[in-house]
Structures are given as structure tokens and as C-alpha cells.
């Protein structure tokens, strides 16, 4: 067994790695090589015992190394320890010691061995993380006088690792720290001077252990502050709590953290300042923390050494303390030994060069043995930090260790000498492809191995030697081409050779165009809610694929919802304030990428103001101050101040005043005796912000009313009284409590004194007045602070009466002329009549009594029209009269409350006018090639209808067709027009006319009859086989029924009379009124022309028809709808049986037979 001696474990190590040129050659694992440590744990390795403890050690070599461990300088038999194991083909150590983890603390070292040497890891100090509890001790209360300094001890458990400390109360609230009270680096709590309110029973020091994430709490400390006998303690006390005396020194290692602390005591609390070597501090590499009490240098360097002076001052005195800082250094590398692969008879050196303060000592080992204990080799010479080899042989193969140590730490490194004879080999694949962007550097790899070190040569297409100018060959075989051009494309050949042989590899180089952004996104300022397009167009090499990616504030954007890509353009819909930021477009290929950025600024309404404060209160004013909200990139133009003063209807805000946007403190002018609360709304060019939170309530002082009651009126509600009314003052106009109204009145043009009364309401009644008598009135408001101003005097009138009448209208009052269905009325106002009040208006009542068309019923709803009573004569127009009608009217006189007795009733008639549009205009298709239209008479004929005008024109023809106009007599209400094909549609326009002219037009288009379902049903149905079969079956079934009927009647069979079929006198219309028709119509035409069996039978007495009871002419109606003709006897019906067939034949050929206006249809 053997032990590799190590130096002292340093608290921090700075490594400087310098590699020899030969070490760049990679040795393939197929070739023999000594072991090399490639991974190991830190020298100071702290683990959590709750998990399995892992000590890492990985190594490579050929053959693969065998691993073993040493613990505390002795061999550690891992195989026999049930709680430890090594991983397969690895030296990593797993320890499962949950019961007693402390037993495995110690110093571990990994050993990797194969037949060519032995490598050692650093000595790894394995420690268990701890979170020990503070001892359960009873802490005596700390007693101190006011003004004296105080230190509360923490002394946290040591760990490892070192815990974080902080002070809190028992309620887990942090102790407030400032210039007077602060925590030191050691965890103690320092009071520069004590206040009375520092007395507490719960000063608790807490320690947090990061590995376990556990917080331990020390027993609470009670502090009692004495105030008796306290004198003026304005003084400064030396900071002996931290550094005794006026000077001290501190040593720190290079690269470690340097902390200089200075805490002083005194009253008033001292102010701390720092200097270095009498000069102000350069804070480039240092920080001043903890209210200037702590100076921190994260990584100390040699230039940080010197004298640091801490100065504490207050108004009483001045104190200084000087700290001399010395920087020492653990060993660090200047040149680290590296692996050497040598051919026999070559010369080489291993260098282990380091430095430190003090300078480290160097010791060499070979395969773990000291040079003194190793077998001497003649061609090996050790000289300080260098081993020299001359004409190496296989005997020089092995692993050499170098240890550099001083009192602050050590460095340890392995380096092997591998002596072998090997043919050159290229370690890269035989064929390779390299792509590069034009103008950039290209790196063509040709990593190789051979012993002795092979010669390397690069050529293009196997010709010449590439070296110099833009071409550079590195020692590891890589060819570097600077500033590539398009003509650099091609095949490059790498050739390596030595005395043992040669090898070569071909590498193809492709030069691509660089990606360029042609259209960069623009910086934009947009309104919230708008859409944004950030364009980013690029040009790239056509042989490579390109992708576009967008970043927002250096974070990848997720495309979706409101964000979308239009090729490479980013589209943001309905922009909001969260979309604001820096957007970066990345155009990327497999070779390169290019970026372009733009700033998107979203302008929006301002954020609401905050922190409303009231100050400077006066009786009718107060100062309002607020903190403006964010303007959201649009300057605030105005600030709107609103107020709420209604206790009965809260949150009913009203505008008070607006102020410029640059103000945030204004004086508000207010009304007396009102409780106000305010809020502020900021306004910019975009809009208004949300209202701020309301301010505190503010109440102004009281005063007499300033306002005058408005809208004062004096109106009688009865013939012997007068009601004086006015608008009540709102709450803001009261100016004080107990608002009342003082009402004054007296008769106009009289010498009587003013009378007055006080009321709480907004009306007052005066009784025992004369009818319709004028009064002078005024009102003023009164509260507890005094009387307000009087209102202007207004004139009011007492009540009116209805004792008046209107004489009969003169003959010239009747209708004078007609213009556009309006009647003009003229009445002489000089006719004497009595009015008990103010003459307000004349009101004319009129109604439509009947139409001049005797058969037309009308509505007799009464209408009225008022005419103001102005001028000596009444003149006016009655609008809205219906032509060709008989009207009646009368007139009444009205004052403010009553209407008089009506005048005599007069009658007048309106002339004939133009009719309204015909009713019930219907378009039907009864055949494939015909369209039928029919209509009814106008709802308001407004005269005698003289006929109808029908216009029609195709609306979907490929060629325009002229407009057709047809005229019809008043008794014709139908028309048929031929269709060119089943796709032809028509637009029909119809109107009725009288002698005055053509009336209102009605327009309608024929519907579509060309849908797939309609065409299949209407056109193709007759060609279907199943339809033909069904119809044949129905015809057969009817034929059988007829045969049965004939047989039954020929045998004289009897059947009930109720089963007999009644013969209708009307022509049966198989056509549907909604535009559909029956295809069996053509097939039944012949049957309709023949006389059926039931028709040939003699009609019995049971046969009946309404036509039989008529008089043979058209059935007429009077205005009440009764028949003019009377029912005739049975004999008359029998006598006309023979006439029935003739009348049926005549009706079939009459043009009125199909008209809905024929008598028989009207009667039905």
C-alpha cells in the first residue's frame, strides 16, 4: 500500500489550465493507454444524509481501469461493506448509511489502475450536512439603559454548511433594521443605541440550513430598557464590539470573499464612511451594504490589499478604525502537466509549474509512489517542477502525479507518458460535408493519431499544399479558411503520414449565401384594440430551408389566439397593453440566422390616479393631492375631479372641475354644509382612465342659502284657491340644516300688505280667493344660519271656473275648401261668450261618420285638434282626413282646467282621391308554363275604382325584356302570364285607379320554382315507374267500386239516405291556393266533361243548396250584411232544376267563372 501526500486543504482554489501542444492529439480507445481521471467530486464534499451519499470517480484507459478506494489513508474494502457499493465499470461510490451516516465521514481517494499505470483522484473530504438544535437553555433577561449600545448574541450552530441567520419576533415578523439596529456577519444583533420601545420579550435568532431546508430558532431573548436616572447621553462610543482598538488586520485568500465590517455605537446614531489608503473607495469591484456598515469584495485580488479606514461620526464626535488587509494565495497553476504520447527514442518533458503566496513546494509521484521509492530509470531526470525524458522506451510508460502545496492548500494532477509505435489514423469519418456561409470562417476537421507524431498536409482536389494567406492548419489537424468565397467550394484532402504509414480523408465544402433581412419591422405606436402587422422579409440561399421565429422581450412567442404568422409577418389582433415590448424577428436556416427588432408601444387610457390626500381645509375649500397613474404613452391632458355628496344615493358621482394634466395638487371650491368625497379621472388623447379610489370624507361649514327657488308658479286648483309652487333646492344648495321656505303674496294692483308663511314643502295653498284673480308672489329659502335672497316677483292667478258657453257656429264655419285632404275652419272670436278663467285654446272634435261608398263600413273613432286662442278670428286646418267620406265636427272653448259646452254639430264631405294598393296579391303556378296572379279590392278605395293597372317584367332573363303594362276593368282581379322555361321569374307591380288618378303601387316577385326538390317533385315525378304503378292501381280500385255500385243498384238494393253523396253546385277547383297543383288534372279533364251517375239521377227532396233559395240573380247585401232576396218555396226549386244545367254551362264559359268576385264565390 502507499499514500500520496497532499498539501493542506484550501478553502478556495483558483485553477489556471495551460495545455501542451502534444496533448491535443486524441488517443483512440482501441490503442493502449494508461488510466486518466475524467470526473471526480469536489475536495470539500458535503452531502445530505437523507439521500444516498455519492462520491464520484470516473476514469478512462485501455484496458479499462480497475477502481479501488482509500479512506483516511487506508484501503477501503467496498465489497465487504454492506452499506457501500461501486457502480459497474465506474469508480463512483454509493453509500446507503441512513442509520449512522456520521460513521462514513472522512477523507476518500479514488485509485484507477490498469497494466500501464495508476491514476489517483484528489483527496475528497466527505462531510455530512447538519442542522443541530440550539441548546435548551434559560436565557437571562438583558437589562440596558436608554441610549447605551447593546449586542444580542446569536451563535448559530456551525453546520456544515454554514447556516443563514436572521432575527424575527415570536410572531415570525422580521426585526426592523436600519442605521441604528442591524445584524452583523456573525449573526449577532447590534444596537448602536437603545430606545425605550426596544423593550420586548421575543428577540429570536433563526438559522436556516440550505441543504435540509430547515429553520432552527433560538430561545427568545428578553430586553428590558431602563429609563430611570437617564441623563443626556449625547456621545459617541468606540466600536469595540467588532474590532478592539484603533487598528486590526485581516487575511484573505485570493479569489475568496472579503468582508470588512464596522459597527459603531453612540447617540445620535453614527454615520459610517470608508476610505482605502487615504483615498475614496473605487466601488467597481466592491459593494457597500448594511447601511455602510459592511464592505464586500466578492473575489479578492492582490490589488485589494491595503489599509481600509472606517470612520464613524455624529454631531458629538468622530472615531476611526483601520483594517490592514493582506491577500494570500493557495497554489494555482501556471503550467499543468499534460498527457504525452511518444514514439520510442523521442525526447519529452513533464512540467508542473504553479505559484502561490507563499510559493508552493513541488513533489513528484509515479503510479502513486514517490520518486525516491520508484525504480530508477537512467533516461529520466527530475529537476524541481520538471521531469525530462531522453530517448524514451516502453519502460517510461506510466502515470506521473504532481503535488504543489503551501499552508493554504494544494494542487494535484495526473499526467501519463505513453510510449508506443502506431500507424497514422484519421479519427474523423472517411467522408464529411462542411457547409459555411460566404464570408465566414470554415473549419475542416482532420483529427488524427499516430506515433511518432504524423506529418499533416491539406490540399484541394489533391493538388498543392494549403498553408498561408487565408488558410491555416492547426496542430490538431483542423484546416481554417478565413473569409470564405464561392470559389472555395470543392473537395479538400487531408493526408497524415509517419514512418509507419499514411492515411487520408476527403472533406467537401459548400459555401452558401448569407441570410439578409430586406424589410425590418418598424417601431410602432398603436392604440389598444387595433391590429398590428410587424413585417420581416428576408433573402436567403435557395438551397437551404428557412424558418421564422419571433421573440418578445427575449422570450419565444407562442403563436395562436390573437397572434398569427402571415409568412414571416407577425400579426397581432386586438392589441392590449400586455402586447407592449421589444419584438425580435429571427430568420434562421441550418447555416446562419439574422435578426431584426422593433419596439411596439401600446397607447391606452391612463391608469387611474392613486393615493388621494386632503389638506389645507377651509370653510368652502380644501386642497386635493394625488399620485398620477401611468400615462400609457399618451400624455395626460386633463384631470377631472368628481365628487359624491348624496348620503341617500351613494356612488352618484358628479363632475366638479377639470385641471391641466401636469397638476396633481389643486384647491377645490366647495359648497357649504356638505359632506364630500372626491375621486380623480385622468384624461389623455385616447380616453378617460378608470376612476381613482375615493378620498376621505370632508365636510364644509354652514352658511345662509345662496340659491333662489326657481320655477315659481301661482296656479289655482279650485275656483277659490291658488297653489304657489317652486322647485326645491337640492342638497348642495341648502348650506345648512333645517331648510325651510318663506312664501310672500298679495293681490296685484292693491295696497294691501305682503302676507307670508313658512313651510317645509315646495308648495303652499292660499284659500278664499276670488275666481281668476292675479297675485304677486315671491319665495326665499331659510336655514339655521339665516335667510337667503328673495326671488323676483312673479304673477300668479287663482282658480278658474266652468261658467261659460259657446254659441252656435255660424253658417260660414262649415267646410270652406279642401287641400290635400285637409279642411280649413274659420271662426269669428268677436262673438260674445262668457269665460271664467284664462282663454287657452279652441278644440275641434271630428269623426268619420260614413263612406260615400254605401257598402264600405268605417270606424267612427273621434279625433281632436286644438287651436291656440290668438287673434280676433279662429282659423286652422284639420289634417289626416280620408277621401270620399262624410265627416261631422263640433267646437269647444277651453281654459287651463275646463272645457265648455260643445257648439252645434256640422257635417262636411271629402272629395274623391286615389286608392290604396290592392289587397292579398297572390302569385301561383298552376301549370309548368303559366304563372297566375290575383288580387282583392283596395282596403281604402277612396272613391269609385275604375280599374287596375298591372306591370310585369322578367327579372332573371339573360336578355332584357321590355316592361309589359296591362289594364283591367274593376271586376277583373286575376291574370295569367306564360313562362319561357321553368327558370323564368317575373316582377309584378299593381295599382288601382279612380277618376282622380292611379293609387298606391304594390310590387312582388314570383318565387323560385327551380330548387332540386321542387324540380324532382314537379318535373321528374311523372316519369317514375312507381308513380305510374300506383296510379294504375288506384284507377283499377275505382273501377271495381263503380262496378259494385252498378250491380247493387240494378238489384234494387236499399241504403240509408245519409250515405248518399250530395251534389255540390260549385265548380270544384283542384288547384292549391298556395301555388301547388295536381298532376292528375290533365287526366281527369275528360271525366269532368261527362255526366256522372249521381248527376243523372233525379234530385230528391233531400237535395239542398243555398243557390236554390236565391232568386236566380247575384246575391246582394245591404250594409248590415242580410240577404235582399227572400227564400222561395219548394215548387220554385223544382221548376228551376232544368235551368241548373244551363246555368252551369254558361258559368263554365263565362270569364267571371274563375273570378273570386263572382256572386257564388262571394256568397261562399
Number of C-alpha atoms within 10 A of each C-alpha: 8 11 13 22 17 18 19 14 20 19 13 18 21 14 13 12 12 13 13 14 11 15 15 16 18 14 18 15 12 9 12 17 27 27 29 24 22 10 14 19 18 14 20 16 15 19 21 15 21 14 11 17 22 19 21 19 26 19 25 21 24 18 17 19 26 18 21 21 22 19 19 14 17 14 15 16 13 17 10 9 10 10 14 18 18 20 11 7 13 18 24 22 19 17 20 18 18 13 9 9 18 14 9 18 15 15 19 22 25 26 22 27 23 19 16 23 23 26 27 27 27 23 26 23 19 23 21 21 21 21 23 15 13 16 9 8 8 9 10 9 13 15 13 19 18 21 26 19 22 20 16 18 13 24 14 23 18 11 13 17 17 16 22 15 22 19 25 17 17 14 8 11 9 13 16 9 15 11 17 22 22 22 22 20 13 12 21 19 21 22 26 25 25 23 18 14 9 14 17 15 15 17 22 23 24 22 26 18 21 15 16 13 8 13 15 18 19 19 19 18 21 18 19 18 20 16 13 8 8 10 9 8 13 15 18 24 19 19 21 14 14 12 18 11 12 15 15 14 13 13 12 19 23 24 20 18 14 22 17 16 19 25 30 30 27 27 22 18 22 26 20 20 18 22 15 18 13 10 10 10 15 10 11 7 12 17 15 18 11 16 16 17 22 19 20 17 19 14 15 21 19 15 8 18 18 15 18 24 20 26 19 25 19 17 13 12 14 15 17 19 20 21 20 16 19 17 20 19 26 29 31 25 19 16 18 23 26 23 21 21 24 26 20 17 14 14 13 17 17 23 20 26 20 23 18 23 16 14 16 24 17 19 20 24 19 24 23 24 19 19 16 10 10 12 10 10 10 8 14 16 14 14 9 13 19 17 16 15 21 16 14 22 17 16 12 20 21 23 25 27 26 27 23 27 28 23 17 21 21 23 27 22 19 25 25 27 26 27 24 19 17 19 18 24 22 20 15 12 12 11 9 15 11 14 16 21 20 18 16 14 16 23 17 24 22 28 19 26 24 28 21 22 21 22 14 21 18 27 17 18 13 13 10 10 13 18 15 9 8 12 18 17 20 12 13 18 24 19 23 18 22 15 14 21 18 13 9 16 17 13 16 21 20 25 22 25 21 17 15 13 13 17 16 18 20 22 20 17 19 19 22 22 19 19 20 15 19 10 13 17 22 15 14 15 15 18 20 20 15 12 14 19 16 24 19 24 17 19 14 20 16 9 8 12 11 18 12 20 17 24 16 19 14 11 11 12 14 12 14 9 8 11 15 16 17 10 11 19 18 22 18 21 16 14 20 17 15 8 15 19 16 16 24 24 25 20 24 19 17 11 17 15 17 16 18 16 20 18 17 21 19 22 23 23 23 25 19 21 24 18 12 20 15 19 13 9 15 13 15 17 19 19 15 21 20 19 14 23 16 17 20 17 17 19 18 25 15 18 23 19 22 20 20 21 21 17 12 7 9 9 13 12 16 13 13 15 12 15 15 14 16 12 15 16 16 15 14 15 14 18 22 22 21 24 17 19 19 24 25 28 22 30 25 21 14 17 13 19 23 15 17 21 15 18 20 12 13 16 20 20 16 19 21 22 24 17 18 19 23 15 10 21 19 27 21 26 15 17 20 18 23 29 19 24 20 18 14 19 18 9 16 17 20 26 26 22 15 11 22 20 24 17 23 20 22 18 19 15 9 9 8 9 10 13 11 13 11 15 14 14 13 16 17 17 13 14 14 10 19 15 19 22 19 19 21 19 24 23 27 22 28 25 19 15 15 13 18 22 15 16 18 14 14 15 17 23 25 26 26 26 20 17 13 16 18 18 13 14 17 13 9 11 16 18 17 11 11 13 9 12 18 18 20 16 17 16 18 15 14 10 13 10 11 11 18 17 23 15 14 18 18 20 20 20 18 22 18 21 20 19 23 18 13 9 13 12 12 12 10 13 9 12 12 13 14 17 15 14 18 13 10 11 13 18 17 17 15 17 13 10 18 20 22 22 20 18 19 17 21 18 24 19 24 23 19 16 15 16 19 19 16 18 17 14 14 17 15 15 21 21 16 20 23 23 26 20 23 23 15 12 19 16 23 20 23 20 18 15 13 15 20 17 17 18 18 16 20 19 13 19 24 25 21 18 22 16 18 22 17 18 17 20 18 21 16 13 13 8 8 10 12 9 10 11 13 11 14 15 12 15 16 20 21 17 14 14 13 12 17 13 10 14 12 20 20 20 16 21 17 22 23 28 25 20 13 16 13 20 23 14 16 16 14 14 15 19 14 11 17 13 10 9 10 12 13 12 11 18 13 10 14 13 9 9 9 11 12 12 11 11 12 12 12 10 11 11 11 12 12 10 10 12 10 12 12 11 11 13 11 9 8 8 9 8 10 6 8 8 7 11 9 14 12 10 15 11 11 8 9 13 16 12 13 11 17 14 17 12 16 10 14 9 9 10 10 9 10 11 8 9 9 10 9 12 11 8 8 9 14 8 9 10 13 15 13 11 18 20 16 17 15 13 10 14 17 13 13 10 9 8 9 10 12 12 15 9 14 12 10 11 8 13 20 14 10 12 13 10 12 16 12 11 11 15 10 12 15 13 10 11 11 15 17 17 18 17 16 18 15 17 12 12 13 8
